[in-house]
Amino acid sequence: MSGYPHPRHGQIGYVQVPALDLAASAAFYRDVVGWQVDPGSGGFEAPGMIGQFTTERKAGAADAGPALWICVDDLWTALRRVSAAGCPVQVAPQLDGGERWLVEVDDPAGNRLGLVAPVRRPRPQTLLTVRDVEASSRWYQRLLGLRSDHGGPEYERLLAGDVLVLQLHHQETGHHHGVIGAPDAPRGNGVLVWFGEVSDFDDVVARAAELEAPVVRAPHRNPPDGEGPSHRELWIEDPDGYTVVVSSPDGEVYGVTSG
C-alpha cells in the first residue's frame, strides 16, 4: 500500500477494521466491495482510503460507534457474495429516497457494515420457455459468449459480465408460478429475441454457422443505405424456433452502403 497519496484535510483516509481472522476478513471485503487487500499483513486499499484489518481491536460491536457504509455497484451481486462468505444480512434492503438501497450485513468478525447500492432503471430481462434448458443454455453460451449463473434442467440465468441478459425456463416446469405458456403453441410469434451492441459480430456469424442455426435473414446492413442505426444484423432460429437477432453496435457501418 506504499505510495498512497495523503488524503485531503478533513477526509477519512485510514480505517482500522476489527477482525477475528485476517484472511477471512480480507477475502470478504475483497469479494464483496472490491478492496485491494494483503491477507498477510491485513492492509487494504479502497477508493479514497487505506486501512488495515486488525485482531487487536474488539470485534462484533454491531450497534456501537460510527457506522461504516460502503458503496457497491449491484445489490443482488453484493448480497450473494456476503452469503457466500457465510455472513448474515441483519437488516433487509430498504429504499432510501428512491435513489439508493441500504442494507446492513455482518462481516466475518461480526462487525456491522452498511452497503449502499444505486437504484437502477428498469431493463429488459427476457425469459424464454424451452424444451431443453441445458441444451439451450449451451447454444446461447456458444453463440454469444454468455455464462451460466444458475444451471440445471429446469431454469437458467445467462449473464454478459455481471448483467443478466437472458433467462431460460423448462416449458413443462411450473415451480411456484405455474407453467409459462402452452408447451405445444408456436414459439414467439411476432417476438424477436434481440441482442444489440455485439462487438464481435463476424465471430457470431461464424459461430451461428458452426451451430447450424437456421438462417432467417443473412447478415445485412440496417438500413440498406443512408444513416439510420448503421449496424449489421443476423437473424437466425434458436433450438426452439425463436427468432434471434444479433446486431453490431449502432454506427459500426456508418457511411458504408450495402451495395
C-alpha positions in Angstrom: 0.0 0.0 0.0 3.1 2.3 -0.2 2.8 5.4 -2.4 -0.8 6.1 -1.5 -1.4 9.9 -1.6 -2.0 11.7 1.7 -5.8 12.4 2.0 -7.2 16.0 1.9 -7.7 17.8 5.1 -10.9 16.5 6.7 -11.2 13.4 4.5 -11.4 10.0 6.2 -8.3 8.4 4.9 -7.4 5.5 7.2 -9.7 2.9 8.9 -8.9 0.0 11.2 -11.4 -2.8 10.9 -11.5 -5.3 13.8 -11.0 -8.9 12.7 -11.1 -12.3 14.2 -9.3 -13.9 11.2 -7.3 -11.6 9.0 -7.5 -13.8 5.9 -11.3 -14.3 6.2 -11.9 -10.5 6.6 -9.6 -9.7 3.8 -11.4 -12.1 1.5 -14.8 -10.8 2.5 -14.0 -7.2 1.7 -12.1 -8.1 -1.5 -15.0 -10.2 -2.8 -18.0 -8.1 -1.7 -16.8 -4.5 -2.2 -13.6 -4.9 -4.3 -11.0 -3.6 -1.9 -7.4 -4.4 -2.8 -6.1 -6.5 0.2 -3.0 -8.1 1.5 -4.2 -11.1 3.5 -0.8 -11.5 5.1 -0.4 -8.0 6.7 -4.2 -7.2 6.8 -3.6 -4.0 4.9 -6.2 -2.8 2.3 -6.7 0.0 -0.2 -10.2 1.3 -1.1 -11.3 4.2 -3.3 -10.1 7.3 -1.4 -9.0 5.4 1.7 -6.5 2.9 3.0 -6.6 0.8 6.2 -5.9 -2.4 8.0 -7.7 -5.4 9.4 -6.5 -5.9 12.9 -7.1 -8.5 15.6 -6.0 -6.0 18.3 -9.3 -4.2 18.4 -12.6 -5.6 19.7 -14.8 -7.0 17.0 -18.5 -7.6 16.8 -19.9 -4.3 18.1 -22.9 -4.1 15.9 -24.6 -1.1 17.3 -21.6 0.9 18.8 -19.6 3.8 17.4 -19.7 5.2 13.8 -21.3 3.1 11.1 -19.2 2.2 8.1 -21.2 2.4 4.8 -19.6 1.1 1.6 -20.9 1.7 -1.9 -21.5 -1.3 -4.2 -22.4 -1.4 -7.9 -25.2 -4.0 -7.7 -27.4 -5.0 -4.7 -28.0 -8.6 -5.7 -24.4 -9.4 -6.6 -23.1 -7.9 -3.3 -25.7 -9.8 -1.2 -24.8 -13.1 -2.9 -21.1 -12.5 -2.1 -22.0 -11.7 1.5 -23.9 -15.0 1.8 -21.1 -16.9 0.0 -18.8 -15.7 2.7 -21.1 -17.2 5.3 -22.1 -13.8 6.7 -25.7 -12.8 7.6 -27.9 -10.0 6.3 -29.0 -8.2 9.5 -31.3 -5.5 8.1 -33.2 -6.2 4.9 -32.7 -3.8 1.9 -34.5 -0.5 2.3 -35.2 2.0 -0.4 -33.8 5.4 0.6 -35.4 8.4 -1.1 -36.0 6.5 -4.3 -32.3 6.9 -5.1 -30.4 4.1 -3.3 -30.8 0.8 -1.5 -29.5 0.5 2.1 -28.8 -2.9 3.6 -26.9 -3.9 6.8 -24.8 -7.0 7.0 -22.2 -8.5 9.3 -18.6 -9.2 8.2 -16.7 -12.3 9.2 -15.8 -10.8 12.6 -19.3 -9.7 13.4 -18.8 -6.0 12.6 -22.0 -4.4 11.3 -21.5 -3.0 7.8 -23.8 -0.9 5.7 -23.9 -1.4 1.9 -25.2 1.3 -0.4 -26.4 0.3 -3.9 -27.8 2.6 -6.6 -31.3 2.3 -7.9 -31.2 1.2 -11.5 -33.6 2.0 -14.3 -35.9 -0.8 -15.5 -34.1 -3.0 -18.0 -35.2 -6.0 -20.2 -34.8 -9.4 -18.6 -36.1 -11.7 -21.3 -37.3 -15.2 -20.3 -37.9 -18.0 -22.9 -39.6 -21.3 -22.3 -37.6 -24.1 -23.9 -37.7 -27.9 -24.4 -34.2 -28.5 -23.0 -32.8 -25.8 -20.7 -29.3 -27.2 -20.6 -29.0 -27.6 -24.4 -30.4 -24.1 -25.0 -28.0 -22.7 -22.4 -25.0 -24.2 -24.2 -26.3 -22.9 -27.5 -26.6 -19.3 -26.3 -23.3 -19.5 -24.4 -21.6 -20.7 -27.6 -23.3 -18.1 -29.8 -22.8 -15.0 -27.7 -20.2 -15.9 -25.1 -22.6 -15.7 -22.2 -22.0 -17.5 -19.0 -24.3 -19.6 -16.8 -25.4 -18.1 -13.5 -27.7 -20.9 -12.3 -27.6 -24.1 -14.3 -29.7 -27.2 -14.2 -32.5 -28.8 -16.2 -35.4 -26.5 -15.1 -34.1 -22.9 -15.1 -31.1 -20.9 -16.2 -29.8 -17.4 -16.0 -27.3 -16.2 -18.6 -25.0 -13.2 -18.0 -22.8 -10.9 -20.1 -20.3 -9.9 -17.5 -22.4 -9.4 -14.4 -25.5 -8.3 -16.3 -28.5 -10.7 -16.7 -29.4 -10.8 -20.4 -31.5 -14.0 -20.8 -33.5 -16.5 -18.7 -34.4 -20.0 -19.8 -37.3 -21.9 -18.3 -38.3 -25.5 -19.0 -41.6 -25.5 -20.8 -43.4 -28.0 -18.6 -42.0 -27.0 -15.2 -44.2 -24.8 -13.1 -42.5 -24.1 -9.8 -44.5 -21.5 -7.7 -45.7 -19.5 -10.7 -47.3 -22.3 -12.8 -46.4 -23.4 -16.3 -45.4 -20.5 -18.5 -47.3 -20.6 -21.8 -48.6 -23.6 -23.7 -45.9 -26.1 -24.5 -47.4 -27.0 -27.9 -48.0 -23.5 -29.1 -45.8 -21.9 -31.8 -42.8 -20.2 -30.2 -42.5 -16.4 -30.2 -44.9 -15.4 -32.9 -44.3 -11.7 -33.5 -41.4 -11.5 -31.0 -37.7 -11.1 -31.8 -35.1 -12.1 -29.2 -32.7 -9.2 -29.9 -29.1 -8.9 -28.8 -27.7 -5.5 -29.8 -24.3 -3.8 -29.5 -22.4 -7.1 -30.2 -18.8 -6.1 -31.0 -17.7 -9.5 -32.3 -20.5 -9.6 -35.0 -18.4 -11.5 -37.6 -17.4 -14.1 -35.0 -21.1 -14.6 -34.0 -21.9 -15.2 -37.7 -19.2 -17.8 -37.8 -20.4 -19.5 -34.6 -24.0 -19.5 -35.8 -22.8 -21.4 -38.9 -21.0 -23.9 -36.6 -24.2 -24.3 -34.6 -26.0 -25.0 -37.9 -28.6 -22.4 -36.9 -31.4 -21.9 -39.5 -30.9 -18.5 -41.1 -34.0 -16.3 -41.3 -32.2 -13.3 -42.7 -28.5 -13.4 -43.7 -26.1 -10.7 -42.5 -27.3 -7.3 -43.8 -27.0 -3.6 -43.1 -29.8 -1.8 -41.4 -30.9 0.3 -43.2 -29.5 -0.8 -46.6 -28.1 2.7 -47.2 -28.3 6.2 -45.5 -27.7 6.9 -41.8 -30.3 5.2 -39.5 -28.8 2.9 -36.9 -26.0 1.9 -39.4 -25.4 -1.5 -37.9 -25.4 -5.1 -39.3 -27.9 -7.7 -38.3 -28.1 -11.5 -38.5 -31.5 -13.2 -38.0 -31.5 -16.9 -37.1 -33.6 -19.5 -35.2 -32.6 -21.0 -31.9 -33.2 -24.7 -31.0 -36.8 -24.0 -30.0 -37.7 -21.9 -33.1 -37.4 -18.5 -31.5 -36.2 -15.8 -34.0 -32.9 -14.5 -32.6 -31.4 -11.2 -33.9 -27.8 -10.3 -33.3 -26.8 -6.7 -34.3 -23.4 -4.9 -34.3 -23.1 -1.6 -32.5 -25.0 1.3 -33.9 -22.8 3.2 -36.3 -20.5 0.3 -37.0 -21.0 0.6 -40.7 -21.7 4.3 -40.8 -21.0 5.6 -44.3 -20.9 2.1 -45.8 -23.7 1.0 -48.1 -25.0 -2.5 -48.8 -24.3 -2.1 -52.5 
